[in-house]
Amino acid sequence: MMNPALKRGRQEFRAAFWSAKGLFVVAAVMSFFVNLLMLTGPLFMLQVYDRVLASGSIPTLQALFLLVAGLFLVMGLLDFLRGRVLANAGARFQAMLDGRAFEATMQTALVPEERAKPATAMRDLESIQQFLSGPAPYAFFDAPWTPIYIAVIFVLHPWLGWFAIGAAILLFTIAFLNQVMTLKPEMESRQANAAAEKYSESVRREAEAVRALGMIDTAKAQWGKQRGEALVAQMVHSGRAGFFQAMSKSLRLFLQSAILAVGALLAVRNEISPGVMIAGSIMMGRALAPIDQAISQWRIFIRARQASKSLEQFFATVPVSQPKTALPDPVARLTVTNVAVAPPGTRLPIVRGITFDVKPGEAIGVIGPSASGKSTLARAIVGIWPVMAGEVRLDGATLDQWSGADFGRLIGYLPQDVGLFNGTVARNVARLQENADERAIVLAAERAGAHEMILRLPNGYDTEIGEGGTQLSGGQRQRIGLARCLFGDPPLLVFDEPNANLDAEGEQSLIHAIRQAKERARAVIVMAHRPSAIAVCDRLLVMRDGTPVAFGPRDEILQKTTSSHGQVTELNRSAAGSLT
């Protein structure tokens, strides 16, 4: 019995595919008339040999020629329109699934293991779209005409019909061998190329470290090894596919000549006319053309079939998000109750037993050494990672009761590694909104203390920052990320190591931004490793090894400075110093 999730993914894929069934029906009807008009050439040849040459009638030749010219014109127009209809079908299919594939890709990117893998859903969609829009589907529409053409050849003479059947069986055998012999090399080639591409991308992302540490030669050698394996697999696949394609083409041409020889033998015996001999050769060529076309397009078909299976499995693992009832805007009241969190795809919790609440106008500081679970807790609070146990509620509603767009509007999140997008500073602050209120953009930058810094850039808010903000320093990226976090004045703000790349001026701007947010009755959570960020926090949660150690008023927690050995801990010493 099929897995229910896989069944759901397959149904979703097929629903999108059959959304264009009307276009496929139109293409099939056009294919019927195109193939019917393909008989024009053989019939014209038959009439010329058997009537025009026998009678010597020029008017008959002229009439036949005009008729044939008109029929071929109609056939060419129908063939062109058939291609456009199939292109529209491919475009409609891709448009139906583009948004779904993008959202699912973004969702799987939240899983650490999946993020390291190359995203293939969009390329799979493109492979299927190219298959539907190219000449490959013609073979499916034209294949039913193969027995019809052979039946017509039988009418001309049984010998010619049996010869055409033998030729069709021979080409079908080659097509079957092509599938069997090229399937494994095709898959090995794709896997090897994906591995080499993944490795080269990882090296490219760390280009600075690779260059500085002298790892270029080693990295190139490793990439060259993987690339060599990919090329070997590609050569094996190309060699086999090319062999069968060349064999099919040359054999089809030979068989057309061979049936001409059989027809000539029958014509010498006066069993058929010369016109029948020529017409039989042409019709057998048309009968075998879909098989030859299927072999030449087999690689594209295999790629599309693999892409369809991959998409079905992908959609099965990422169900469609259901619409949520719109809730009123919250008043910044967050409760976290006995929460346990594990990275998606794993069952071992990194954070467990966390309970606290945040009221409007209050700032909570979460402190602890590295790897204590602060960032994991931040991801759970903003809904990036689901909780395994316990619950996170905003104004009494669990996070899954909010729609993704609404919840994102209510959250200001500054991750530890600030990621910016290719575009202007203004668009990054506005969270990529096309027609964002310019006053809201400037206000967010002012609240983040980044307005003057932005004005010093070459084009101010219209400065192009490059992919990932490569034109900016780490501190500038973090301050623009803070402005993005504050854009729209969201009621809940979560800062994960917000001062990791800030200088003294930037830290003062951060502290000022938190104070202002508290004055506006916003709820603030600060994950801090450097103690200066907790200076404006009202209460502190101390974490170690993913569990809570202490929680309470800031001054009370900082007074507990005695370690298990009776000595002042480094964190508390630094924190106390930052407040003086």
N, C-alpha and C positions, 0 to 999 in steps of 0.2 A: 504493500500500500504506500502511495506517495506521501512524503512528509507534508503536513498541512501548510507549513510555511513556504515550501518549494511550490506547492500547488497554487498558493496565493500569488507568489511571484510570477509563475507561468501565466496565470489568468490575467494579471496586470499587463504583462508584456503582450499577450495575444489580443487583449482588448485594444491596446494602442495600435497594434498591427492591423486589426480588422476595422479600425476607425476609417481606414482608407479603402474599404472593400468596394465602395462605389467606383473609385478610380481604377481598381483592378478589374472590375467587370467591364468598364469602358475599354481598358487596354486589351482585354480578352476579345471583345467584339471587334475592335480594330485589327487585332491579330488574325481573326477569322477572315476578314476581307483582304488583308494583306496577303495571306497565304493562298486565298482563292485567286487573287490577281496574279500570284506567282505562276499560275498555269498559263498566263498570257503568252510568255515566251515559247514554251513547247508547242502550244496550239498554233501560234503564228508560224513557227517553223514547219509544222505539219501541213498547214494550208499552203505555204509557199512551195514546198516540195511536191505536194500531191495535186494541187489545183493550178497555181499560177504557172509553174514550169511546164505542167502538162498541157495547159490551155494556151499559154502565151498571152494571157489577158492582162494588159497594163492597167486598165481601170480597176480590175479586181485587186491587183497589188496595191494601187493607190488607196482604195477603200480600206483594205486590211491594215495598211501602214498607219493611216489616220486613226483608225480604231485602236490599234496597239499603242500609238503615241498617247492618246487620251487615257487609256487604261493604266499605262505606266506612270503618267502624271498623277493620277488619283492614288496609285499605290505608293508613290514617293511621298505624297502629302499625308496619307494615312500613317506611313511609317514614321514620319517626322512627328506627327501629333501623338502617336503612341509613345514615343520617347519622352515628349513633354509631359504626358499624363503620368508616366511612371516616375519621372523626376518629381512631379508634384506629390505623388504618393509617398515617395521617400522623404520629402521635406515635411509632409504632414505627420508622418510617423515620428520623425526626429523632434518636431515641435511638440508633439504630445508628451514625449518623455524627457525632453531637455531639462525642464525645471525639476522634475522628479529625480533625475539622475544627479543634478547639481546639489539638491538638498540632501540626498542620500550620501553623496560623496562628502559633503561637509559634516554630516553626522558621523560617518565612519572615521573621519579625520580626528575626531575626539578620542578615539581609541589609540593609545600609544603604539601598539603593534601594527595597527592598520595604517597609521600616519607614515610609518617608515616604508610602506609599500607604495609603488607607483599607482596613481589613480587611473583606472582603465575604463570606467563606465562611459565617459564622454567619447573616448576613442572607439569603444564597442558600438556606441550609437552611430558614430560616423561611418564605421565599417558597414553596418547594415544599411545606412542611408546610401552609401556609394554602391552597394550591391543592387538596391532597388532602383537607383537612378541610372545605372549603367546598362550595357547590353546583355548582362547575364540572365535577367528574367525572360529575354526573348526565347531562350532555349526551352523554358517551361511552356510558354505559349505556343511555340512552333512544334514541340515534340508530338502532340496529338495528330499532327498532319503527316507524320512519317508513315503510319499505316495507310492513310488515305492516298498518299502519293504512290505507295507500293501497290495498292489496289488498282489504281489507274494504270500502272505499268502492267499488271496482270491482264487488264482488259486489252492492252496492246498486243501482248503475247505471253503465254505462261512461262516460257523460258526466261524472258526478261524479268518477269515477276519473281521467279525463284532465285534468280541471280541477285536481285535487289534485296531479297530477304537474307540471303547469305552474307551480303555486304553489310547489312544493318547489324546482323548478329556479330560479325567480326569487329565492327566499330564499337558496339556495346561492350564486347569483351575487353577491348582496349580501355574504354572508359572505366570499367570496373577495376581493372588492374591499376589504372591511374589512381583511383581512390585508395585502394589497399596499399599501394607501394609508396604513396606520398604523404599519407596521413601522419604517420609517426615522425618522419623528418620535418614536416611542417610544424608540429607541436614542439619538437626539440629546438628548432630554429627560433620560434617565438619565445620560448622560455630562456634560451641562452641570450638572445638580444635584450630581453627584459632585465636579466641579471646584470649584463654589462652596462645597460643604461642606468640602472639603479646605482651601481658602483660609481660610475662617472659623475652622476648627480651629487652623490654624497661627497666626493672629492672636490667638486666645484663649490659646494656650500662652504667647505673648510679650506678654500684656496689660500687664505692668508697663513693659516697654520702650516699647511703643506709646503708653501714656499719658504716660510721662516725656518722651519725645522728640517729643511733639506730632504723632504719625502717625495719629491716630484718623480725621481727615477723609479723609486720603489712603487709608487702609486701607478705610474705609467706601465711598469712591468706587469703589475697585477691586472690592470685594466686590459693590457694587451693580451694577456692569457685568456681572459674571459671573452674578449672580442674575437680572438682567434677561434675559440670553441664555437662562437656564434657564426663566424664565417664558414667554418667547416660544415656545420649543420645546414647553413643556408646553401652552400654549394651542393651538398648531397640532395637537398630538396629540389633546388633549381635544375640539377642534372636530370633527376628522374622525371620531374614535371615536363622539362623541355624535351626529353626523349619521347614521352608519350604524345606530347603535342605535335612534334615533328612527324612521328610515325602516323598519327591520325590524319594529318593534313596530306602527307605524301600518299598514304594508302587510299584516301578518298579520291584524290586526283587519278591514281592508277585505276581504281575501280570504275571511274567514269569512262576512262579509255577502254577498260576491259569490256564493259557493257556495250560500248560502241562496236568493239570487235565482234561480240556475240550478235548484235543487231546486224552488222554487215554480213555475217555468215547466214543469218536468216533472210536478209534481203537478196543475197546471191541465190538462195534456194527459192526465191519468190514467195516466201511465207509472210513477209511484211514489206512495206514500201520504204524507200530511203527516208521519207519524212518521219515515219514511225521510229526508225532507227535513231535519228537525231533527237526526236522528242523524248524517247525513252532514256537516253543518256542525260538530258537536261533534268528530267523529273527525278531520276535517281540521285542526281547531285543535290536537288532540293530536299529529297527524302533524308539524305544523310547529313545535311547541313546542321540541323539541331544537335545531332550527336557530336559532330566536330566542334560546334560552338560550345557545348557543355564542357568538353574536355579543355578547350582553351580558357574558359572562364571558371574552371574548377577551383583554382586557388582562391578566387574571390568568394566563391560560394562556401568553401570550407571556412574561410575567415569569418564570413557572416554567420554561419551556423555556430561556430565556436563563440562568437560575440553574443549571439542570442542566448545560448546556454549560460554564459557568464552573467549576462544581465538578469536572467531569470533567478539565478542563485543570489545575485547581489540584491535584487529587490526583495527576495525572500528573507534575507538577513536584516533588512532595514524596512520595517513596515511603514505604510503611509501614515503620516500624522493626522489624527482626527481633529476636526474643528472644535474649538472650545467656546463655551459661553463667555461673552465679554464681561469682565468684572470691573467694578468701579476702581478708580485709581486709589492705591493704598496710602496710608498715612505714616509710612516708615516704621512699622512695628514688626520686627523679625524675631521668631522663636526657633531655636535649634534644640531638639529633644533627643538625647541618647543616640546620636547619629553615628553610624559606622559607614565608612566609604572605602571602596576598592576601585582600582582602575577598571574601566570597562573591559569585559572579556576575561576578568580574573575573579577569583572567589576569596582571595586572602585580603582582608581589610588592612589598609594602611593607617586609617584613622578610626577610632572606636570610642564610644562612651562620652561623646562631646555633648554638653548641655549648657546653653546660655541663652540670653535674650538681649535684644537691643531695642531701646525706646527712641521715639523721635527726639532729636536734639542731643543724642548720646553717641559717644565714640568708644568702641571696644578695641583694645589692643590685644593681638594674639602674638605672643613671643615664645621663643624657644630656640634651641640650637638647630643647625642645618639638619635636614631629613627628619624633622620632628612631626611633619604632616601639615604644616601651615598652608602650603600651596594647595595640597589636596583638599583641605577643608574649604579654602576659598573657591575652588572649582565646584564643590558640592553646593555651596551657598548660592552661587550664581547660576546653577543648573547645568553646568557643563558636564559634570559626572553625576550619575544618579546615586542616591544613597542605598546602601544594602539593608540597613535597619534604621529605625528611628524616623524622624521626619523634620523637614525644614518648612516653616510656614511664614508667609508674608501676609500680614493682616488676617491671619486665621486660615488662609487658603494654602494648601500644599502647592509646591512649584509646578506639578503636573496639571494643575487646574488652570494655569495661565497659558495662553497661546504664546508661541515663541516670539512673535513680533511684539506683542504687548509687554511680555516680561522683559524683553531686551530694552524696550523704551523706559522701563522703570528701574533699570539697573545701570549703575556707573561702575565699570570694572576696569581696573588698571592691572594687567598681568605683569608677572615678574619680567618676562621678555616682551617688550613692547613691539608689536608688529604693525608697521604702517604700510600703506598701499601706494602704488604708482599713481600720481596725481598731485594736485595742489595741496598746500597746507590747509586751506579752508575746507576742501572736500574731506580730508582726513579728520579734521575736527568735527565736521558735520556727519560723521559716520557714513560717508559715501552717498548721502542724500543729494539728489540732483538739484532741487530747488529749495534748499534749506534757507531759513531766515538768516540773512547776513548779520543782523543785530544779535541773534542768539549765538552765532559763531564767535563774534568778537567778545560777547559777554562771557562765554565759557573760557576763552583764552585769558580774559582779565581775571576771572576768578581763580584760574590756575597759575596766575602770575607769569604767563607766557606771552602776553600781548606785546610788551616792549621787545622781547627776544625775537618774536615773529617779525615785527616791523624792521628789525635790523637785517633780515634776510634780503637777498637781491630784489625780489619782487613782493616782499611782504607776504600777505595771505595767499597770493597767487603764485608763489614760488613752487615750481615742480620739484618734488623731493626724491624722485627716482624710486625704483622698485625696492620696497622694504625700508625706505627712508635712507638710502645709501649716501645722499648728499648732506646728511645731518650727523652731528655727533651723538654719542649715546645719551648725554644729558639733554640735548635738544629733542631727541626722539621721546624721551621719558616725559618731558614737559608738554609736548604736543599730545602725547598719550593721555596725560592728566587732563588736558583741555577736552579731549574727546570723551573722557570719562564723565566730565561735568556737563557736557552738552545736553541741553534740554532739562537741566536741573532735576535729575532723577531722585526719587526719595530714598533709595538705598545705594550706598557707595561702598565698594569693596576694593581696597588697595593691597596688592601683594608686593611687598618689598618696594614701596613707591620711591624710596630715596636711594636705591642701589647705585644709580649713575649720576646723582645730583651733587653739585657743589654746594657750598654754604649758602649762596644766594638762592639756589633752587630749593634747598631744604626749608629755608624761611618761607618761600612761596608756598610750599606744600603745607607747612604748618598753618599758614594763614588761610589757605583754601579749606582745610579741615575745620578751623574755627568758624569760618563763614558758613560752612555747611551745617554745623551744629546750630548756629544762630537761625538758620532757615528751617530748623526742625527736621533736618535730614538724619538718617541713621547711618553711621560710619563704622566700618570694620577695617582695621589696619593690621596686616600681617607684617611683622617687623623682625628683622635680624639685627639691624642697627638700631640702637636704643633711642636715638633722637626722635624717631617718628612717633614714639608713644607719649611724648611730652604733653600732648593735648588730649590724651585718652582719659576717659572717666573710670573705666574698669579694665582689668587685665586678665587674660586667660593665658596661663603658662602651660605649654605642651612639651612633652618629651616622649619619643618613640611612639607617636601617634595617639597618646592618651593624655587626658588633662591632669596636670599636677596641682594647679591652684587656680582659683577664680575669685575675684572680688575687687573692691575699690583699689585704684592704682597705688595710692600711698601705702595702703595696708599690705598689698602684695610686695611692693618694693622693700618694705621693712623686714620682710622675711628673708633676710640676706644670709642666713646661716646654712651652709651646706651640710650634708650628712656627716662631714668631718669637722663641723664647727667653724668653717672658714667662709668668708664672703665669696659668693659666686661671681664670676667675671661678668656675666650678663647683668646682674643686679647692680654691681659696682658701676658699670658703664651707664646703666639707666639712671641710677641716682645722680651720677655726675652730669648727665645731660639735662637734668631738671634744675640744677643749681646755677 
